[in-house]
Amino acid sequence: MKKAKISKGKKRMAKIREETQGLFVVTVLLATISAAKAIDTNPVHDPCSDAEVQKWDGFTFGLAFSSKDSFYASDGVQLSPCDTRLQLANKAQLAVFRARVDEISLLTINSTFDPAKSGGYMVAFAGRKYAARSPPVFVADTSNTITTFTLVSAYSLSVSPFSLSCLFREHIDQIHFFWLFEVLEFQKGTLQNLYWKKFGCDSCSRESHCSNGECAVETSKCKGNGGSVDCTMRIQLTFSGTDKSNDVLNSWYEMKNMRRFSFYGLFANLRDSITNTLF
């Protein structure tokens, strides 16, 4: 009798898992349909211009790659890469992204650029009035390439590495990719802060190792340097704060829960499946 009860219990749990998976798929589909119907009311595509956004708008921000010191003025104050006082035109690389507000996004740069050769540090930035910029985050040097970061931002990405002539002259044609998690914090639709989040080394792949609390790969093992490891930078983007209608932006909170309840692994597998299909 005990065996029969255990068998019935297993069947019931299997049914619950099946129904839960189905519900999750339906939820994803509904979210996709909803996002597809959303209207982008933000006409600003320049990362150095100000914008007030609402949920589902597109939002443009930039990533600048250079040495850590190049992001600071002579008095030690960190400036936005949009500030011409930094004179980054000849010493930095730029990538620009368009993401959808309050959607969890996966961003990649499909090239083979080596960030170590551009100074090894990265700053996310957007806007002019508040000149929002993240602290410089270490990306790579000749020894290690960081493979896991988190940035809070949005959905429906349009990834477009290009040169912005007023700031940077060189076109990004090579880059190691890795996971970055960044938080874009808004107040009534205006970007106030950008910052990177770290989750430690729990999700490090077999090819990587833990270096100062971050997943890293030996740079010599990256495909761009003749190795076999895909060091493509991957950025997960989420939002926090409020939009211009004072509606709360929840995607950062949702991302934290996804990691807590192990949905992160499912999302990562889905990411790899989509990447393998498209590329």
SERO-4910 file (N, C-alpha, C, O; in steps of 0.05 Angstrom, whole numbers):
BEGIN
 pado doro    nc1    nc2    nc3   cac1   cac2   cac3    cc1    cc2    cc3    oc1    oc2    oc3
  Met    A     17    -24      0      0      0      0     17     25      0     11     45    -13
  Lys    A     39     25     15     56     48     16     68     54    -11     71     77    -19
  Lys    A     76     32    -26     87     36    -52     67     48    -71     74     65    -87
  Ala    A     42     40    -68     21     51    -85     18     81    -80     15     96    -99
  Lys    A     18     89    -55     16    117    -48     39    133    -59     35    155    -69
  Ile    A     63    122    -57     86    136    -67     84    139    -97     91    160   -108
  Ser    A     75    118   -111     72    119   -140     52    141   -148     57    156   -166
  Lys    A     29    142   -133      9    162   -139     20    190   -134     14    209   -149
  Gly    A     36    192   -112     48    218   -106     67    228   -127     67    251   -134
  Lys    A     82    209   -138    101    216   -160     86    225   -185     94    244   -198
  Lys    A     64    211   -191     49    218   -215     36    245   -211     36    261   -230
  Arg    A     27    251   -187     15    277   -182     35    299   -184     29    320   -196
  Met    A     59    295   -173     80    315   -175     88    319   -204     94    342   -213
  Ala    A     90    298   -220     97    300   -248     76    316   -263     82    333   -280
  Lys    A     50    312   -256     28    326   -269     30    356   -262     26    373   -279
  Ile    A     36    362   -236     39    390   -227     62    404   -242     59    426   -251
  Arg    A     84    389   -245    107    401   -259    100    406   -288    107    427   -299
  Glu    A     85    387   -300     78    390   -328     59    415   -332     63    430   -350
  Glu    A     40    417   -313     21    440   -315     36    466   -310     30    487   -323
  Thr    A     55    466   -291     70    490   -285     87    499   -308     88    523   -315
  Gln    A     99    479   -321    115    486   -345     98    498   -367    106    517   -380
  Gly    A     74    486   -370     56    496   -390     47    525   -384     46    541   -402
  Leu    A     42    530   -358     34    557   -350     57    577   -355     52    599   -364
  Phe    A     82    568   -350    105    586   -354    108    592   -384    113    615   -391
  Val    A    104    572   -401    106    577   -430     84    597   -439     90    615   -454
  Val    A     59    593   -429     37    610   -436     43    639   -427     38    658   -441
  Thr    A     54    641   -403     61    668   -392     82    682   -410     79    705   -415
  Val    A    102    667   -418    122    678   -436    110    687   -462    117    709   -472
  Leu    A     92    670   -473     79    677   -499     62    702   -496     63    720   -513
  Leu    A     47    704   -474     30    727   -469     47    753   -466     40    774   -476
  Ala    A     70    750   -452     87    773   -448     99    782   -475    102    806   -480
  Thr    A    105    762   -492    116    768   -518     96    783   -536    102    803   -549
  Ile    A     71    773   -535     49    785   -550     44    813   -541     40    832   -557
  Ser    A     44    817   -514     39    843   -502     60    863   -511     54    886   -518
  Ala    A     85    854   -510    108    871   -517    106    879   -547    113    901   -554
  Ala    A     98    859   -563     96    864   -592     76    886   -598     79    901   -617
  Lys    A     54    887   -582     33    907   -587     40    934   -575     27    954   -582
  Ala    A     60    935   -557     67    960   -544     78    980   -564     91    973   -584
  Ile    A     72   1006   -560     81   1027   -577    104   1042   -565    103   1049   -541
  Asp    A    125   1046   -580    149   1060   -571    144   1090   -576    142   1099   -599
  Thr    A    141   1105   -554    136   1134   -556    161   1151   -552    159   1175   -551
  Asn    A    184   1138   -549    209   1153   -544    224   1156   -571    234   1137   -582
  Pro    A    226   1181   -581    239   1186   -606    270   1190   -603    284   1193   -624
  Val    A    280   1190   -579    308   1195   -574    325   1170   -578    321   1150   -565
  His    A    344   1171   -597    361   1148   -603    391   1154   -597    408   1136   -600
  Asp    A    397   1178   -589    424   1186   -582    429   1181   -552    415   1192   -536
  Pro    A    449   1164   -545    454   1158   -517    463   1182   -501    463   1182   -476
  Cys    A    471   1204   -515    480   1228   -501    458   1249   -499    464   1272   -491
  Ser    A    433   1242   -505    411   1260   -503    392   1251   -481    390   1227   -475
  Asp    A    376   1269   -469    358   1263   -448    331   1252   -459    323   1259   -481
  Ala    A    319   1235   -444    293   1223   -452    276   1217   -428    287   1208   -407
  Glu    A    250   1221   -430    231   1212   -409    216   1189   -421    204   1191   -442
  Val    A    216   1167   -407    204   1142   -419    182   1131   -401    180   1137   -378
  Gln    A    166   1115   -414    145   1099   -400    149   1070   -407    165   1063   -424
  Lys    A    135   1053   -393    138   1024   -397    134   1017   -427    116   1029   -440
  Trp    A    150    999   -437    150    989   -464    162   1008   -484    165   1000   -508
  Asp    A    170   1032   -476    185   1049   -495    212   1037   -501    222   1021   -485
  Gly    A    224   1044   -523    252   1038   -528    269   1057   -512    262   1081   -509
  Phe    A    292   1048   -503    311   1066   -489    339   1060   -499    348   1037   -500
  Thr    A    353   1081   -506    380   1078   -518    402   1085   -497    400   1106   -484
  Phe    A    421   1068   -494    444   1073   -477    469   1063   -490    468   1047   -509
  Gly    A    492   1072   -480    517   1064   -492    536   1050   -473    533   1052   -448
  Leu    A    555   1036   -484    577   1023   -468    603   1033   -480    608   1031   -504
  Ala    A    619   1044   -463    646   1054   -472    667   1036   -460    667   1029   -436
  Phe    A    687   1028   -476    709   1011   -468    735   1026   -469    742   1037   -490
  Ser    A    749   1028   -447    774   1042   -446    789   1034   -420    780   1016   -406
  Ser    A    811   1048   -414    825   1044   -389    809   1057   -366    793   1075   -371
  Lys    A    812   1048   -342    797   1058   -320    803   1088   -316    784   1103   -311
  Asp    A    827   1096   -317    834   1124   -312    822   1143   -333    817   1167   -327
  Ser    A    817   1133   -357    807   1151   -378    779   1161   -373    770   1180   -387
  Phe    A    765   1149   -354    737   1157   -348    736   1178   -326    715   1187   -318
  Tyr    A    760   1187   -317    761   1207   -295    775   1232   -304    794   1231   -320
  Ala    A    765   1255   -295    778   1281   -300    803   1283   -283    809   1267   -266
  Ser    A    818   1304   -288    844   1308   -274    840   1312   -244    858   1307   -228
  Asp    A    815   1321   -236    810   1325   -207    799   1300   -194    792   1300   -171
  Gly    A    799   1277   -209    790   1252   -197    760   1247   -199    751   1226   -188
  Val    A    745   1264   -211    716   1261   -214    709   1245   -239    719   1251   -260
  Gln    A    693   1224   -236    685   1208   -259    664   1224   -275    644   1233   -265
  Leu    A    669   1226   -301    651   1240   -319    638   1220   -338    647   1198   -341
  Ser    A    616   1229   -350    602   1213   -370    619   1211   -395    633   1231   -402
  Pro    A    619   1189   -409    634   1187   -435    624   1207   -455    638   1213   -475
  Cys    A    600   1219   -451    590   1240   -469    604   1266   -464    603   1284   -481
  Asp    A    618   1269   -442    632   1294   -435    658   1296   -451    676   1279   -448
  Thr    A    660   1316   -468    683   1319   -486    709   1325   -470    731   1323   -482
  Arg    A    707   1332   -445    731   1337   -429    748   1312   -425    772   1313   -420
  Leu    A    735   1289   -429    750   1264   -426    767   1257   -450    786   1242   -449
  Gln    A    760   1270   -473    775   1266   -498    778   1236   -504    800   1226   -508
  Leu    A    755   1222   -506    756   1193   -510    757   1186   -540    758   1162   -547
  Ala    A    755   1206   -558    753   1200   -586    775   1181   -596    769   1164   -613
  Asn    A    799   1184   -586    821   1168   -596    829   1145   -578    849   1131   -584
  Lys    A    815   1141   -556    823   1121   -537    801   1104   -525    804   1092   -504
  Ala    A    778   1103   -539    756   1087   -529    740   1075   -552    741   1084   -574
  Gln    A    726   1053   -545    708   1040   -564    679   1043   -554    675   1045   -530
  Leu    A    660   1043   -572    632   1048   -564    614   1027   -576    616   1019   -599
  Ala    A    594   1018   -560    572   1001   -569    547   1014   -560    545   1024   -537
  Val    A    526   1015   -577    500   1028   -570    478   1007   -571    477    991   -590
  Phe    A    460   1007   -552    438    988   -550    412   1002   -548    410   1024   -536
  Arg    A    391    991   -560    364   1001   -557    348    978   -544    344    957   -556
  Ala    A    338    983   -519    324    962   -504    296    972   -497    291    996   -498
  Arg    A    278    954   -490    250    962   -484    248    964   -453    256    946   -438
  Val    A    236    986   -445    235    993   -416    219    972   -400    197    964   -408
  Asp    A    231    963   -379    220    944   -359    216    916   -370    199    901   -360
  Glu    A    231    908   -390    232    880   -398    261    870   -393    280    885   -397
  Ile    A    263    845   -385    289    833   -381    301    827   -408    289    813   -424
  Ser    A    325    837   -414    337    834   -440    363    819   -439    377    821   -419
  Leu    A    369    805   -460    395    793   -464    409    808   -486    399    808   -509
  Leu    A    431    821   -481    446    836   -501    472    823   -507    486    814   -489
  Thr    A    480    823   -532    506    812   -540    518    830   -561    503    845   -575
  Ile    A    544    829   -565    557    843   -587    570    821   -604    588    807   -596
  Asn    A    560    818   -628    569    796   -645    594    804   -661    593    810   -685
  Ser    A    616    803   -647    642    809   -660    664    797   -644    659    781   -625
  Thr    A    689    803   -651    711    790   -638    730    810   -625    754    804   -620
  Phe    A    720    834   -619    737    855   -606    747    846   -579    733    833   -564
  Asp    A    772    852   -574    785    844   -548    785    869   -530    800    887   -535
  Pro    A    769    869   -509    767    892   -491    793    898   -477    798    920   -469
  Ala    A    810    877   -473    836    881   -460    853    901   -476    869    916   -465
  Lys    A    851    900   -503    866    918   -520    855    946   -520    869    964   -530
  Ser    A    831    950   -509    820    977   -508    820    988   -480    807   1008   -474
  Gly    A    835    976   -462    838    987   -435    827    968   -414    835    971   -390
  Gly    A    809    950   -422    800    930   -403    777    937   -384    769    921   -368
  Tyr    A    767    962   -386    745    970   -369    721    980   -386    724    988   -409
  Met    A    697    980   -374    673    987   -388    656   1005   -370    654   1001   -346
  Val    A    643   1025   -383    624   1043   -369    598   1044   -385    599   1048   -410
  Ala    A    575   1040   -372    549   1044   -385    541   1073   -380    546   1083   -358
  Phe    A    528   1085   -400    520   1113   -396    496   1120   -413    490   1107   -433
  Ala    A    483   1142   -406    460   1153   -421    452   1180   -409    455   1185   -385
  Gly    A    443   1198   -426    432   1223   -417    453   1245   -415    477   1240   -414
  Arg    A    443   1270   -414    461   1294   -412    457   1309   -386    476   1316   -373
  Lys    A    431   1314   -378    426   1331   -354    437   1318   -329    452   1330   -314
  Tyr    A    431   1292   -325    441   1278   -302    467   1263   -308    480   1253   -290
  Ala    A    474   1261   -334    499   1248   -343    503   1222   -328    524   1216   -317
  Ala    A    482   1205   -329    483   1179   -314    504   1162   -326    507   1159   -350
  Arg    A    520   1150   -309    542   1132   -317    547   1112   -295    545   1119   -271
  Ser    A    553   1088   -303    560   1067   -283    589   1070   -274    605   1083   -289
  Pro    A    597   1059   -252    625   1059   -245    640   1041   -266    628   1023   -277
  Pro    A    665   1047   -271    680   1030   -290    681   1001   -279    688    997   -256
  Val    A    675    982   -296    675    954   -287    697    939   -303    699    943   -327
  Phe    A    713    923   -289    734    908   -303    722    887   -321    704    872   -314
  Val    A    733    886   -345    724    867   -366    745    846   -372    739    822   -371
  Ala    A    768    855   -379    789    835   -387    817    848   -387    820    872   -389
  Asp    A    836    831   -383    864    838   -386    878    815   -400    865    797   -410
  Thr    A    904    815   -401    919    794   -415    917    767   -401    923    746   -413
  Ser    A    908    767   -376    906    742   -360    878    731   -359    874    707   -364
  Asn    A    858    748   -353    831    739   -349    811    755   -364    814    779   -368
  Thr    A    789    742   -372    766    755   -384    742    748   -367    735    725   -364
  Ile    A    730    769   -355    706    764   -338    683    755   -355    678    765   -376
  Thr    A    669    735   -345    647    723   -360    620    726   -348    600    717   -360
  Thr    A    617    738   -325    591    741   -312    587    768   -299    602    775   -280
  Phe    A    568    783   -309    560    809   -297    530    812   -299    517    796   -312
  Thr    A    519    833   -286    490    838   -288    485    868   -290    495    883   -274
  Leu    A    469    876   -309    461    904   -313    431    905   -314    418    889   -328
  Val    A    419    925   -300    389    926   -300    380    945   -322    388    968   -322
  Ser    A    363    934   -340    353    950   -363    327    939   -375    308    936   -360
  Ala    A    326    933   -402    300    928   -415    300    905   -435    318    889   -436
  Tyr    A    278    904   -452    272    882   -470    276    890   -499    288    911   -506
  Ser    A    265    873   -517    264    878   -546    289    893   -556    287    916   -565
  Leu    A    312    881   -553    337    895   -558    343    898   -588    335    881   -605
  Ser    A    357    919   -594    368    923   -621    397    929   -617    404    952   -610
  Val    A    414    909   -621    442    912   -615    457    923   -639    457    910   -661
  Ser    A    469    946   -636    482    959   -659    509    971   -652    510    994   -644
  Pro    A    531    955   -653    557    967   -649    564    986   -672    563    978   -695
  Phe    A    571   1011   -665    578   1029   -686    595   1052   -674    596   1054   -650
  Ser    A    607   1068   -691    622   1090   -681    605   1115   -680    590   1120   -699
  Leu    A    608   1131   -659    594   1157   -657    615   1178   -661    632   1182   -644
  Ser    A    615   1191   -684    637   1207   -693    645   1229   -674    668   1236   -672
  Cys    A    625   1240   -659    631   1262   -641    647   1252   -617    658   1268   -602
  Leu    A    646   1226   -612    659   1215   -588    682   1196   -595    704   1199   -586
  Phe    A    675   1175   -610    694   1154   -615    696   1150   -645    676   1149   -660
  Arg    A    720   1147   -655    725   1144   -684    727   1116   -693    722   1110   -717
  Glu    A    734   1098   -675    739   1070   -684    714   1053   -683    698   1055   -664
  His    A    711   1036   -703    688   1018   -704    694    993   -688    716    982   -690
  Ile    A    675    984   -671    679    959   -656    677    935   -675    655    930   -686
  Asp    A    698    921   -679    697    898   -696    706    872   -683    706    851   -695
  Gln    A    714    874   -657    722    851   -642    714    854   -613    717    876   -602
  Ile    A    704    834   -601    698    836   -572    693    809   -559    679    792   -570
  His    A    704    804   -535    699    781   -519    673    786   -505    669    808   -495
  Phe    A    654    767   -504    629    771   -491    627    754   -466    639    733   -464
  Phe    A    612    764   -447    609    751   -421    584    762   -409    572    781   -419
  Trp    A    576    749   -387    551    758   -374    556    783   -357    574    783   -341
  Leu    A    540    804   -362    540    828   -346    512    834   -338    493    831   -354
  Phe    A    508    842   -313    482    849   -304    482    878   -295    497    885   -277
  Glu    A    466    895   -308    467    923   -302    439    932   -294    419    923   -305
  Val    A    438    951   -275    413    963   -265    410    991   -275    428   1008   -271
  Leu    A    388    997   -290    382   1024   -298    360   1034   -279    338   1024   -279
  Glu    A    367   1054   -264    348   1064   -243    335   1091   -253    349   1110   -258
  Phe    A    309   1091   -255    294   1114   -265    278   1127   -243    269   1114   -224
  Gln    A    273   1153   -246    254   1167   -228    236   1184   -246    245   1203   -259
  Lys    A    210   1176   -246    190   1189   -264    200   1190   -293    197   1211   -306
  Gly    A    210   1168   -302    217   1165   -330    244   1176   -338    252   1173   -361
  Thr    A    259   1188   -320    285   1199   -326    307   1182   -313    306   1177   -289
  Leu    A    327   1174   -328    349   1157   -318    365   1173   -297    374   1195   -302
  Gln    A    368   1160   -273    383   1173   -252    410   1159   -248    430   1172   -244
  Asn    A    411   1133   -248    435   1118   -242    437   1092   -259    417   1081   -268
  Leu    A    461   1084   -264    467   1058   -276    487   1044   -258    507   1056   -250
  Tyr    A    483   1019   -253    502   1004   -237    501    975   -243    481    964   -251
  Trp    A    524    962   -239    527    933   -245    521    918   -220    528    926   -198
  Lys    A    509    894   -223    503    877   -201    520    851   -204    524    842   -226
  Lys    A    528    840   -181    544    816   -182    530    794   -165    518    800   -144
  Phe    A    530    770   -175    517    747   -162    537    726   -153    529    704   -146
  Gly    A    563    733   -154    583    713   -145    588    692   -167    583    697   -191
  Cys    A    599    670   -159    609    650   -178    591    625   -179    600    604   -189
  Asp    A    567    626   -170    549    603   -170    543    593   -198    540    569   -202
  Ser    A    542    611   -217    534    603   -244    558    601   -263    554    600   -288
  Cys    A    582    599   -253    606    596   -270    605    570   -286    597    549   -276
  Ser    A    613    572   -311    613    548   -329    638    531   -323    655    539   -307
  Arg    A    639    508   -335    662    490   -331    688    502   -341    709    496   -331
  Glu    A    686    519   -362    710    531   -373    720    554   -357    743    563   -362
  Ser    A    705    564   -338    713    588   -324    721    581   -295    717    559   -285
  His    A    733    601   -282    740    598   -254    732    623   -239    725    644   -251
  Cys    A    732    622   -213    724    645   -196    748    663   -191    769    654   -180
  Ser    A    746    688   -198    768    707   -194    756    732   -180    741    748   -193
  Asn    A    763    736   -155    754    759   -140    723    760   -139    711    782   -142
  Gly    A    710    737   -137    681    736   -135    667    738   -161    643    742   -161
  Glu    A    681    735   -184    669    737   -210    678    713   -227    700    703   -224
  Cys    A    661    705   -246    668    683   -264    688    694   -285    682    715   -297
  Ala    A    709    681   -289    730    690   -308    741    667   -324    741    644   -315
  Val    A    750    673   -348    763    653   -366    791    663   -371    795    687   -375
  Glu    A    810    645   -373    837    653   -381    835    665   -409    826    651   -427
  Thr    A    845    689   -412    842    703   -438    854    687   -461    844    688   -483
  Ser    A    875    672   -456    889    657   -476    871    634   -487    876    623   -508
  Lys    A    850    626   -471    833    604   -479    809    614   -496    794    598   -506
  Cys    A    806    641   -499    783    652   -514    788    647   -544    811    647   -554
  Lys    A    766    643   -559    768    638   -587    782    661   -602    797    656   -621
  Gly    A    779    686   -593    792    708   -606    822    708   -604    836    721   -618
  Asn    A    832    691   -585    861    689   -582    871    661   -589    892    652   -580
  Gly    A    855    647   -605    863    620   -614    854    597   -597    860    574   -603
  Gly    A    840    603   -575    830    582   -557    803    571   -567    794    576   -589
  Ser    A    791    555   -549    766    541   -557    742    551   -541    719    542   -546
  Val    A    746    570   -522    724    579   -505    710    604   -518    723    623   -526
  Asp    A    683    603   -518    668    626   -528    667    647   -505    652    643   -486
  Cys    A    681    668   -508    682    689   -488    664    712   -495    668    735   -486
  Thr    A    644    707   -511    625    728   -519    613    742   -494    603    728   -476
  Met    A    613    768   -494    601    783   -472    571    782   -474    560    787   -495
  Arg    A    558    775   -452    529    774   -451    520    791   -428    529    788   -405
  Ile    A    502    809   -434    492    828   -414    463    824   -409    447    825   -427
  Gln    A    455    819   -384    427    817   -377    419    845   -366    432    855   -347
  Leu    A    398    856   -377    391    883   -371    363    885   -358    344    872   -368
  Thr    A    361    900   -336    335    903   -323    332    932   -313    350    947   -314
  Phe    A    307    938   -304    301    966   -296    291    966   -267    280    947   -257
  Ser    A    295    989   -254    282    994   -228    273   1023   -227    281   1039   -245
  Gly    A    257   1031   -207    248   1058   -205    219   1062   -216    203   1044   -213
  Thr    A    214   1085   -227    187   1091   -238    189   1104   -266    209   1117   -272
  Asp    A    169   1100   -282    168   1113   -308    155   1140   -306    149   1150   -284
  Lys    A    152   1154   -329    142   1181   -329    113   1183   -319    103   1205   -312
  Ser    A     98   1161   -319     71   1160   -308     71   1152   -279     50   1148   -267
  Asn    A     95   1149   -268     99   1140   -240     92   1111   -235     88   1103   -212
  Asp    A     90   1095   -257     86   1066   -254    113   1054   -246    134   1061   -257
  Val    A    112   1034   -228    136   1021   -218    148   1003   -239    133    988   -252
  Leu    A    174   1004   -242    189    986   -260    198    961   -244    212    964   -224
  Asn    A    190    938   -253    192    913   -236    213    893   -246    218    873   -233
  Ser    A    226    898   -269    242    876   -282    266    869   -264    274    845   -265
  Trp    A    277    887   -249    300    880   -232    290    861   -210    304    841   -204
  Tyr    A    267    867   -198    256    850   -178    250    822   -189    255    802   -176
  Glu    A    240    821   -214    233    796   -226    259    780   -231    259    755   -228
  Met    A    280    793   -239    305    779   -244    316    767   -219    326    744   -219
  Lys    A    315    781   -197    324    771   -171    308    746   -164    320    726   -154
  Asn    A    282    746   -168    266    722   -162    272    699   -181    271    676   -172
  Met    A    277    705   -206    285    684   -225    309    669   -215    311    644   -217
  Arg    A    329    683   -205    353    671   -195    347    655   -170    358    634   -166
  Arg    A    331    666   -153    324    654   -127    310    627   -131    316    608   -117
  Phe    A    292    626   -151    276    601   -155    287    585   -178    272    568   -189
  Ser    A    312    589   -186    326    573   -206    314    576   -234    319    559   -251
  Phe    A    299    598   -240    291    602   -267    314    613   -284    312    613   -308
  Tyr    A    335    622   -270    358    633   -285    369    612   -304    376    618   -326
  Gly    A    372    587   -294    383    566   -310    366    561   -335    376    556   -357
  Leu    A    339    562   -331    321    558   -353    324    580   -374    325    575   -398
  Phe    A    326    605   -364    330    627   -382    356    625   -397    357    631   -421
  Ala    A    377    616   -383    403    613   -396    402    592   -418    413    596   -439
  Asn    A    388    570   -413    386    549   -433    370    559   -457    376    553   -480
  Leu    A    348    574   -452    332    585   -473    349    604   -490    347    605   -514
  Arg    A    366    620   -476    384    639   -490    402    624   -509    405    632   -532
  Asp    A    414    602   -499    433    587   -516    419    575   -540    430    574   -562
  Ser    A    394    565   -535    378    553   -557    372    574   -579    375    568   -603
  Ile    A    364    598   -570    358    619   -589    383    627   -604    383    631   -628
  Thr    A    405    630   -589    430    639   -602    440    619   -622    448    626   -644
  Asn    A    438    593   -616    447    572   -634    429    571   -659    438    565   -681
  Thr    A    403    578   -656    384    578   -678    389    601   -697    389    598   -721
  Leu    A    394    625   -685    396    649   -701    424    653   -713    427    664   -735
  Phe    A    444    643   -699    471    648   -709    484    622   -716    507    621   -725
***
